[in-house]
Amino acid sequence: MSAATALRGVRLDRRVLLRLLEPAALVLLLAVLPLESVLVIATQVVIPPYIVALPLLALVALASARSLRELVPPRVLTISLLAWISVTALSLVMWVVQRPPNIHLAAGYGTVRASALRGPLQLAITLAFLAALPLVLALARRRLGLAVGCFVGAAALVALYGIYQVVANRIGLPFENISNDPLVVGRAIPGWRGLLRPYSTFGEPSPLAAYLLGPMTIALTLAVWSPSRRARMAAAIAAAVMFSTFVLTLSTGAWLALPVDFAIVVAVLVQRRAWRSLAVIPFAAVAVVVVTLAPLLSLTPQATTSVGVSAPSQSRPHATSSTKPQRSSLVGSITRVPGTIVRRIRDSIDSGRAGPRLEIQRYQLHLWEAHPVLGVGIGAADLYTAHKLHQSSLPSTYGVWFGVLSETGTAGFVALLLVVGVFAATCARTLRARPNSPWFPVITGALAGVIGELVAYFWFYERIPAHLWALMGLGVLATWRAQLEAPA
């Protein structure tokens, strides 16, 4: 056998191997995204599956890419992303110019000084999460349908587990907190008027609700515009399941972001003259809300309870309230659904006006005013806030935008706005130019999901999570495919 024949055989084996590895790596990437939660705190590193898999995924992506251009997004978005990365890294200079205060956390978190690791560690987390974008672009470029299906399917499974948590709590079945976040293991997850708020793999209800905004919107748009009837039915069921869990989270921040998400979808429906869908969707949403909340309200005591989350070694949570649930009429529970939603939003807003969250956000603005250009340095805002307000704990910045403004200054805030603006403009331009593309629903869902999540992150969360970058990657790929497959 000649050397040329042997080389052709090796080349063929490599292609066959990549055909197997590419979809496996893509499925692994999208399956572990909902497991990220917070993952890392200043004094304890819990290595998440996503970061463990990152080197393997990067190797497969590099091997499968035909050229470097397949690993990066379009030119303008690449430039804006590089600006965001550069400013974020440059903000570490502030740690040298003005060291943040040393923080010794409570005994449960150990005795390591938080300021010893916070900056470089948070930069590493930011870059690791951002890596989801080029990985999705490389691995899903030739398998975008599989990527969208996995992204929506994983979210539907996460939502189903959230529903199970609520039902299991009501009827006494065992369930666990499978989040990797050490901050919430063994911690009491607050209920509201007797309702357990599901957290699924995120450890907290609000991040779960924000995560569901993106895949839920893609599922909704696929239910409207997918060319396959079977796909439309599956997407509609997935959207209903995710919306049911979304409602149960009782996350006011995500609830307030939902109208923004919905407004984008409605604008596209009006543009496409999809009057039937425009009439059906609101009634379907109301039906899901009633079917979700009414049975639980019929079994729920009016007193507010708090449900303890089990540690990993345990399998059964415990309720801190001894009040037994009392069954009321289902019809009466249905009539209480609107009032329940209104009271939840009102209670959350009233507590936010005078609560510690608003105090923290005001202090973040004070930090930005004191360091307006590059901020106090990435990962340092929590240290200043803990030193000023909470000596024994490391509080969240309570909002991505407040964190970006205080830690990376005006430069970082503008760079991140540029990334989001370029992405939104790319999607909007493609929606106008390619209204008949089969990728139209994915572009619409990704655009609405990204904007909706960023609105929700105004009230909570510290870092832009990996699943948001992955959602952005799916949107970019859908615009590329729509332009590529357009008739000449």
C-alpha positions in Angstrom: 0.0 0.0 0.0 1.4 3.4 -1.0 2.0 6.3 1.4 -0.7 8.3 -0.5 -3.3 5.6 0.0 -2.4 5.4 3.7 -2.7 9.1 4.1 -6.1 9.1 2.4 -7.2 6.4 4.8 -6.1 8.5 7.8 -7.9 11.5 6.4 -11.1 9.4 5.9 -10.8 8.1 9.5 -10.5 11.6 10.8 -13.6 12.7 9.0 -15.6 9.8 10.3 -14.3 10.5 13.8 -15.3 14.1 13.6 -18.7 13.2 12.3 -19.2 11.3 15.6 -17.4 13.8 17.8 -19.0 17.0 16.6 -22.7 16.2 17.4 -21.6 14.6 20.7 -19.6 17.7 21.7 -22.5 19.9 20.7 -25.0 18.0 22.7 -22.7 17.9 25.7 -22.2 21.7 25.5 -25.9 22.5 25.3 -26.8 19.9 28.0 -24.5 21.2 30.7 -25.3 24.9 30.2 -28.2 24.8 32.7 -25.9 23.4 35.3 -23.7 26.4 35.6 -25.6 28.4 38.3 -23.1 30.7 40.1 -20.5 28.0 40.4 -17.7 29.9 42.0 -17.5 32.1 45.1 -14.4 33.9 46.3 -13.2 31.4 48.9 -14.4 28.1 47.4 -14.2 26.8 43.8 -16.7 24.2 42.7 -15.6 22.9 39.3 -18.7 22.8 37.1 -19.3 20.2 34.3 -19.3 23.1 31.8 -15.7 24.1 32.6 -14.5 20.5 32.9 -15.8 19.9 29.4 -14.4 23.2 28.0 -11.0 21.9 26.8 -12.5 18.9 25.2 -15.1 20.9 23.4 -12.5 23.4 22.3 -10.3 20.7 20.8 -13.3 19.2 18.8 -14.2 22.7 17.6 -10.7 23.4 16.4 -10.5 20.1 14.7 -13.8 20.4 13.0 -13.4 24.0 11.8 -12.2 24.3 8.2 -10.8 27.7 8.9 -10.4 30.2 11.7 -13.4 32.1 10.2 -15.7 29.3 11.4 -14.7 30.0 15.0 -15.6 33.6 15.2 -18.8 35.6 14.6 -19.2 38.3 11.9 -16.6 41.0 11.8 -18.5 43.8 13.5 -19.6 41.5 16.4 -16.0 40.2 16.7 -14.7 43.7 17.1 -17.3 44.6 19.7 -16.6 41.3 21.6 -12.8 42.0 21.6 -13.5 45.5 23.0 -15.6 43.9 25.8 -12.9 41.4 26.6 -10.1 44.0 26.5 -12.0 46.4 28.8 -12.9 43.6 31.2 -9.2 42.5 31.4 -8.0 46.1 31.7 -10.2 46.6 34.7 -7.9 44.4 36.7 -5.4 47.3 36.6 -7.6 48.9 39.2 -6.7 46.2 41.6 -3.1 47.4 41.4 -4.0 51.1 41.5 -6.3 50.8 44.4 -6.6 47.5 46.2 -10.1 46.6 47.3 -10.7 45.9 51.0 -9.8 42.5 52.5 -12.9 40.5 53.3 -13.0 37.5 55.7 -16.3 35.7 55.1 -18.3 33.7 57.7 -16.9 30.5 59.1 -19.0 28.4 56.7 -17.0 29.7 53.8 -13.5 29.2 55.2 -10.9 31.8 56.2 -9.3 32.6 52.9 -9.4 36.3 52.1 -11.9 37.0 49.4 -9.7 39.7 47.9 -7.0 37.2 47.2 -8.8 35.5 44.3 -11.8 37.5 43.4 -10.5 39.6 40.4 -8.5 37.0 38.4 -11.1 34.3 39.2 -14.0 36.4 38.0 -12.1 37.3 34.8 -11.6 33.6 34.2 -15.3 32.9 34.7 -16.3 35.7 32.4 -14.0 34.4 29.6 -15.1 30.7 30.2 -18.7 31.7 29.9 -18.0 33.8 26.8 -16.3 30.8 25.2 -19.8 29.3 24.8 -20.4 31.7 21.9 -17.5 30.6 19.6 -18.0 27.0 20.6 -21.6 27.1 19.5 -20.6 28.9 16.2 -18.0 26.2 15.4 -20.0 23.1 16.5 -23.4 24.1 15.3 -22.5 25.6 12.0 -23.4 22.5 10.1 -25.9 21.2 12.7 -28.0 24.2 13.6 -31.2 22.2 13.7 -29.7 19.8 16.2 -28.4 22.7 18.2 -31.7 24.4 18.4 -33.5 21.1 19.3 -31.0 20.4 22.1 -31.1 23.9 23.5 -34.9 23.9 23.7 -35.1 20.2 24.8 -32.6 20.7 27.7 -34.6 23.7 28.9 -37.8 21.7 28.7 -36.3 19.0 30.9 -35.0 21.6 33.4 -38.5 23.1 33.5 -40.0 19.7 34.1 -37.8 19.1 37.0 -38.8 22.4 38.4 -42.5 21.4 38.2 -41.6 18.1 39.9 -40.0 20.0 42.8 -43.2 22.0 43.4 -45.5 18.9 43.1 -43.1 16.8 45.2 -43.1 19.4 47.9 -46.9 19.5 48.0 -47.3 15.7 48.2 -44.2 14.8 50.2 -42.0 13.1 47.6 -38.2 13.4 47.8 -36.3 15.8 45.7 -32.8 17.3 45.8 -31.0 20.6 45.0 -28.7 19.4 42.3 -27.2 22.9 41.7 -23.4 23.2 41.9 -23.6 26.5 43.7 -22.2 26.0 47.3 -24.1 29.2 48.4 -27.5 27.5 48.1 -26.8 23.9 49.2 -28.6 23.4 52.5 -30.0 26.9 52.3 -33.7 27.7 52.7 -35.4 28.7 49.5 -38.2 31.1 50.3 -41.7 30.2 49.5 -44.4 32.8 48.9 -47.9 32.4 50.5 -47.2 28.7 50.8 -45.9 28.1 47.3 -42.5 26.6 46.8 -40.7 28.5 44.1 -38.9 26.0 41.8 -35.2 26.4 41.2 -34.4 23.1 39.3 -30.6 23.0 38.5 -30.0 26.7 39.3 -30.3 26.7 43.1 -32.4 29.9 42.9 -35.8 30.6 41.3 -34.9 33.9 39.6 -31.9 32.6 37.5 -34.1 29.7 36.4 -36.8 32.1 35.2 -34.3 34.2 33.3 -32.8 31.1 31.7 -36.2 30.0 30.5 -36.9 33.3 28.6 -34.7 32.4 25.7 -35.6 28.8 24.9 -39.2 29.4 25.8 -39.4 32.2 23.2 -37.7 30.0 20.5 -40.2 27.2 21.3 -43.0 29.7 20.9 -41.8 31.0 17.5 -41.2 27.5 16.3 -44.8 26.6 17.3 -46.0 29.4 15.1 -43.7 29.2 12.1 -42.2 25.8 11.9 -42.9 24.1 8.5 -43.5 20.7 10.1 -46.8 20.1 12.0 -45.1 17.6 14.3 -42.4 20.1 15.1 -45.0 22.8 15.8 -46.8 20.5 18.3 -43.6 19.5 20.1 -42.5 23.2 20.3 -45.9 24.2 21.6 -45.8 21.6 24.3 -42.2 22.6 25.3 -43.2 26.3 25.4 -46.2 25.4 27.6 -44.1 23.4 30.0 -41.4 26.1 30.3 -44.0 28.9 30.7 -45.7 26.9 33.5 -42.3 26.6 35.4 -41.6 30.3 34.6 -44.9 31.3 36.3 -44.2 29.1 39.3 -40.8 30.8 39.9 -42.7 33.9 41.0 -39.6 35.9 39.8 -40.8 39.4 39.6 -37.7 40.5 37.7 -38.2 37.9 35.0 -42.0 38.6 35.0 -41.3 42.3 34.3 -39.0 41.3 31.5 -41.6 39.1 29.9 -43.6 42.0 28.3 -40.4 43.1 26.5 -39.9 39.6 25.3 -43.5 39.3 24.2 -43.6 42.8 22.6 -40.8 41.7 20.1 -42.7 38.5 19.2 -46.0 40.5 18.8 -44.2 43.1 16.5 -43.0 40.2 14.3 -46.5 38.6 14.3 -48.0 41.9 13.2 -45.4 42.4 10.5 -46.1 38.8 9.2 -49.9 39.3 9.6 -50.1 36.2 11.7 -53.5 37.3 13.1 -54.6 33.8 14.2 -51.4 33.2 16.3 -51.7 36.8 17.6 -55.2 35.9 18.9 -54.4 32.4 20.2 -51.2 33.1 22.1 -52.6 35.4 24.8 -55.5 33.0 25.5 -53.1 30.0 25.6 -50.8 32.0 28.1 -53.7 32.7 30.4 -54.8 29.1 30.2 -51.4 27.9 31.2 -51.2 30.3 34.1 -54.6 29.2 35.4 -53.9 25.5 35.0 -50.6 26.0 36.7 -51.5 28.1 39.7 -55.1 27.2 40.5 -54.6 23.5 41.6 -51.7 24.6 43.8 -53.6 27.5 45.3 -56.4 25.1 46.1 -53.9 23.1 48.3 -51.9 26.0 49.6 -52.2 27.6 53.1 -52.3 31.4 53.1 -49.4 31.7 55.5 -46.0 32.3 54.0 -43.6 29.4 54.3 -40.0 28.7 53.7 -38.8 25.3 52.3 -35.4 24.0 53.3 -33.3 22.7 50.4 -31.7 19.4 51.0 -28.0 19.0 51.0 -26.5 16.6 48.4 -26.3 13.8 50.9 -30.0 14.1 51.7 -33.0 13.3 49.6 -35.9 14.9 51.4 -36.5 18.7 52.1 -38.3 19.9 55.1 -40.9 22.7 55.5 -40.3 25.2 58.2 -44.0 25.9 58.6 -46.1 23.3 60.4 -49.3 24.6 58.8 -51.0 21.7 56.9 -52.3 22.6 53.4 -56.1 23.0 53.3 -58.0 22.1 50.2 -60.3 24.8 48.8 -62.7 24.7 45.8 -61.0 24.8 42.4 -63.3 27.4 41.1 -62.4 29.7 44.1 -58.7 29.1 43.4 -59.1 30.1 39.8 -60.6 33.4 40.8 -57.6 33.9 43.2 -55.0 33.6 40.4 -55.1 37.2 39.1 -55.0 38.6 42.7 -52.1 36.2 43.5 -50.0 37.6 40.6 -50.8 41.2 41.4 -49.9 40.7 45.1 -46.7 39.0 44.2 -45.5 41.9 41.9 -46.7 44.5 44.5 -45.0 42.7 47.4 -41.7 42.4 45.5 -41.7 46.0 44.4 -42.6 47.3 47.9 -39.8 45.1 49.4 -37.4 46.3 46.8 -38.0 50.0 47.5 -36.8 49.7 51.1 -34.9 46.4 51.0 -31.1 45.7 50.9 -31.2 45.1 47.1 -31.9 48.8 46.4 -29.3 49.8 48.9 -26.7 47.6 47.2 -27.6 49.0 43.8 -27.2 52.6 45.0 -23.8 51.7 46.4 -22.8 50.2 43.1 -23.6 53.6 41.4 -21.6 55.3 44.1 -18.6 53.1 43.2 -19.0 54.0 39.5 -19.1 57.7 40.3 -15.9 57.3 42.2 -14.2 55.3 39.4 -16.1 56.4 36.2 -13.7 55.1 33.5 -12.6 51.6 34.4 -14.6 51.0 37.6 -13.2 49.4 40.7 -12.0 46.2 38.9 -13.8 43.1 37.9 -14.9 41.1 41.0 -14.1 44.0 43.3 -17.6 45.6 43.7 -18.8 42.7 45.9 -15.7 43.3 48.2 -16.4 47.0 48.6 -20.1 46.3 49.1 -19.4 43.6 51.8 -17.0 45.9 53.5 -19.5 48.8 53.5 -22.8 47.0 54.2 -22.4 43.3 55.1 -19.2 42.5 56.9 -19.8 38.7 57.3 -21.1 37.9 53.8 -20.3 38.5 50.1 -23.5 39.9 48.6 -24.3 39.9 44.9 -24.1 43.1 42.8 -27.9 42.5 42.3 -27.9 43.2 38.6 -25.5 42.5 35.7 -25.7 46.1 34.5 -24.9 47.5 38.0 -22.0 45.1 38.3 -20.6 46.0 34.8 -21.0 49.7 35.5 -19.3 49.6 38.9 -16.5 47.0 38.0 -15.6 48.0 34.5 -16.8 51.6 34.4 -18.2 53.5 31.5 -15.8 51.8 29.1 -17.1 48.3 29.9 -20.7 49.4 30.0 -20.4 50.9 26.5 -18.5 47.9 25.2 -21.2 45.5 26.4 -23.9 47.7 25.0 -22.1 47.6 21.6 -22.1 43.8 21.7 -25.8 43.6 22.4 -26.6 46.4 19.9 -24.6 44.8 17.1 -26.3 41.4 17.7 -29.8 43.0 17.8 -29.1 45.0 14.6 -27.9 41.9 12.8 -31.0 39.9 13.8 -33.4 42.8 12.9 -31.7 43.4 9.5 -32.0 39.7 8.6 -35.7 39.5 9.7 -36.5 42.3 7.3 -34.4 41.0 4.5 -35.3 37.3 4.7 -38.9 37.0 6.0 -39.5 33.7 4.3 -36.4 31.9 5.6 -37.0 28.7 7.5 -34.6 30.1 10.2 -36.9 33.1 10.7 -38.5 31.7 14.0 -35.0 31.0 15.5 -33.8 34.5 14.7 -37.0 36.0 16.2 -36.7 33.8 19.3 -33.0 34.4 19.9 -33.5 38.2 19.5 -36.4 38.4 21.9 -34.7 35.9 24.3 -31.4 37.8 24.6 -33.1 41.2 25.1 -35.6 39.7 27.6 -32.8 38.1 29.6 -30.7 41.2 29.7 -33.8 43.1 31.0 -34.3 40.5 33.7 -30.7 40.7 34.7 -31.2 44.3 35.6 -32.5 43.1 38.9 -30.3 40.2 39.8 -27.3 38.0 38.9 -23.6 38.9 38.8 -22.2 37.7 35.5 -23.6 37.2 32.0 -24.1 33.4 32.0 -22.9 31.0 29.4 -26.4 30.0 28.2 -27.0 33.6 27.1 -23.8 33.6 25.0 -24.9 30.3 23.5 -28.3 31.8 22.7 -26.6 34.7 21.0 -24.5 32.2 19.0 -27.6 30.4 17.8 -29.1 33.7 16.7 -25.9 34.6 14.8 -25.8 31.3 13.1 -29.5 31.5 12.1 -28.9 34.9 10.5 -25.9 33.5 8.6 -27.9 30.5 7.4 -30.8 32.7 6.4 -28.6 34.8 4.2 -26.7 31.8 2.8 -29.8 29.9 1.8 -31.6 32.9 0.3 -32.4 32.4 -3.4 -30.2 34.3 -5.8 
